[in-house]
Amino acid sequence: MRAGYGARALVYLVLGGLTLAAAWTGGQTEGTQGALASLKSAPFGVFLLWIIALGLFCYAVWRMIAAWYDLERRGDDDEGLAKRAGLAVTGIIHAGLGVAVALLAMGERSGGSGGAQNWTAKLMSLPFGKWLVAAVALGIIGAAIHYVLKGWQRKYERHIRVTSTTRKLDPALRFGFVAYGVVLGIVGAFLLVAALQADPSDAKGIGAALDYVRGQPFGRWMLGVLGLGLLAFALENAVEAVYRVVPRLQGPDVDTLKDYVESKA
């Protein structure tokens, strides 16, 4: 679990740093794959990619186990089962990301806007493909709303052990969730447009979505804010790598950020 959050932290650290640099210098924006490709060219880059891939696989296994054994105490009612299914889906997604990073480490590169357009075109070529793409788009938009609400309503605090460090970092963690949700929402919106127009070229990966933001009025400022937000999301994952609470494993006696905030209300 903790290795998985650490891997995610490294991914979004690189992505956020490149996004902030693009806002500052006017350089090229990058998506997740582009950011990791940049990491590959750094000293020990291939080694770091393998570490990230392994961490993502660990995260995937953790999500699957948490869903099966209900380690986060979601419950067995309809709502709880739906949340546990969501955990399993995120596990599958991160397993796929782990495979992509491993392939990148071995010399194969894919992703970016072209990657998004390619797999969108493949989905659209299937029976009911337009509806499949729309379903994926709505799923991404739903995930975006989930992240924004999780940050805005501070739902993540029940999973974080309270310490002097986590109390100080709490505003940044909140900002990170909201910013990441906004980025996902932009990607999902473009994919939904691609489905409605039946045109795969309308689909955009994270890098192209960020480039679209930069093209708007005050775009470089907005891109800079999103870059800072992605860095904050990297920090959030790093905090979870160290301070994450697993209710069924650690019991009810662990004080969380939620407990601290409620005690001060």
N, C-alpha and C positions, 0 to 999 in steps of 0.2 A: 504493500500500500504506500508506504512512505517513499520508497524508491520511485514509484509511479508519479507521485506528486512532485518529487524532485525533478524528474524528467520533464514534466509539463512546465515546471518553473523555468528550466533552461530554455525550452522551446520559445516560451513567450518573452523571456528576457532578450533573446536574439531578435525576435520579431518586433518587439516594442522598441528596442534600440535602433533597429534599421528604419522603423517608421518615424521615429523622432528625428533621426539624421536626415531622412528624406524631406521632412517638413522644414528643417533648418537650412539644408543646402540646396533643396530643389532636385535632389537626385531621384533615382528610380525607387518606387515603392515595391515591396516584396510581400508575397504571401508566405504561408508556412513552409512550403517546399522550397521557395526561393531563399528564405531565411536560413533554412537548414543547409542548402547548397552553399551559401556564404560561409556557414560554420565549417563546412567540409574543407574549405581552402585555408582555414586557420591552422596554426600549429596544433598537432594532436587532434585535428578535426575529425578524421575518420574514427579514431578511438572514441571521441565524444559522441559521434553519431551512434556507434554501437551501444554506448552507455544509455543514450536516450531511447534507442529501440528496445533494449532490455527493460528499461524503466516503464515504457509504455505497455509492454507485455505484462509486466507485474501489475500495473494499474488495471489492465483488462481482466486479469485473473481475480484481482481483489474485488472488482465490481461484480463479477459473476458469482463469486462466493458470498459476497454481501447480499446479493439478491436471493440466492438459494436458501441461505441460512438466516436471513433477515437480521443481519448483524447490526443494522441501524434502527431496528425496532419500528419498521414502517407499519407492521400489522398484517393480518390476514383478511381484512375486509376488502371490498372492491377498490377503495382508494389506495389502501396499502399495497395490494397486489399490482395495481397500475404503477405505483412508484417503484416497486421492486422490478417490474418489467422494464421501466426506464433505466434502472441501474444496469440490467443485463444488456440493454441496447447500447448504452455508453461503453460497456465492456467490449462488445463486438466492434464498435467504431474504433476504439483505441487499439484493439488488436490489428485492425486494418492499417491504422496509422503506424503501428510498430513495424508491420511488413513494409510499408512505403519507405520508412526511414532506413530499414535494413537494406532495401534495394538501392537506396541512394548511397549508402555506405559502400556498396559493392560496385558503384559506378553508373547506376541507372538513374536518370532524372525524369520526373514528371511533375505536373502540377501547374499552378498559376491559372490565369484566365483561360489559356488554351486547354489545360487539363479539365477545367470545369465545363468548357464548351464541348470537349470530346465526349465526356461521359454523359452529358446531357443529350447529345446527339444519339449516343448508343441507346439510352433509355427511350428516347422518342421513337426510335426505329422498332421498338417492341410493340405488340398489341396493347392498346390503351396506354401507349407510352406517354402521351401528353398528360394523362391523368396521374401516371406514376411520378412524373417530374413535379406536377403540382402538389402531390402528396408529400414528396421530399421537401419541397419549398415550404409548405405549411409546417412540416416538422421542424425545419430550421428556424422559422419565424417563432414557433412555439417555444423552442429552446432559447431563443433570444429574449422573449418575454420572461421566461423563467429566470434567466440570469439577471435581467434588470430588476425584477421583483425581489429576487433573492438578495441583491445588494441593497436596493432601496428600503426594503422591509427588514433588513438585517437577519434574514432567516439562517444565514450561514453561521451565526454566532453560537448556536447550540452545538456546533461540531468542534469549536475551538476552545481549548483549555485556557482559562484566564491566568495571565501572568502580567507583570509590569510591561513586558515587551508587547504582548498581544493587545493590551489596552491602548498603548501608544500607537500601534499600527492599525487599529480598527478603522479609522476613517479612510486610509489608503486601501484597505481590503474592500471596503464598501464601494469605493470609486472603481476599483478594478473589475468587480462583477458588473457594474452598470456599463462601463466602457466596452467590455467584452460582449455584452448583450447587444449593444448598439452595432458593433462590427458584424456580429452574426445576423442581426436584423437586416442590414444593408445587403449582405450576401443572399439571404432568403428572399428579399424583395425582388432582386434582379432575377433570381431563379424563377420566381412566380411569374414575372413578366415574360420570361422565356417560354414558360408553359402556356400562358394565355395567348401569346403571339405565335406559338409553335415555331419558334426561332431559337435554336441553340446558341446563336452568336450573342444573344442578350444575356446569357449566363456569365457571371463573373466570380472568380475566386477572391480570396481575401486581398491579395495584392491589387487586383484591378478595382475592387470595391474601394480600397483606400485611395487609389489614384483618382477615382470619381469624386471622392470627398474633396481632394485637393483642388479639383477643377471648379468647385463652387465658390461663390463670394466668401471671402475670409477663409478660403479652403486650407491654406497652409497653417493658419491658426487652429482650425478644427482638426487637421491632421496631427498637429503637435499635441493637442489635447488627447486624441485617441492613442497616440504613441505613448504618452505618459500613462494613460489608462491601461494599455497592454503591459507596461512595466509594472504597474500596480497589480495587475492580474498575475504576473509572474511572482511578485512578492506574496500574493495570497496563496499561491500553490506552494511556495517555499514554507510559509507559515504552517500550512496543512501538513507538509512533510514532517514537521517537527512537533506540532501541537494538536494534531487531529485527534479527536475523541471518538472511539468506537463504543457506543453504549453497551452492547451486549458483552463486550470483552472487558470493559473497564468499570462497569457498574454505574449506579446512579449517584455515587458520592463525589464524583469529579466535578469541580466547579468550572463552569464554562463562561464565555463572554456574555452569553444570554443571561445567566444567573447574575453576573455582575451588573449588567445594565438594568435589570429589573430591580435589583436591590437599591440602585441609586435613583430610581424613578419616584 
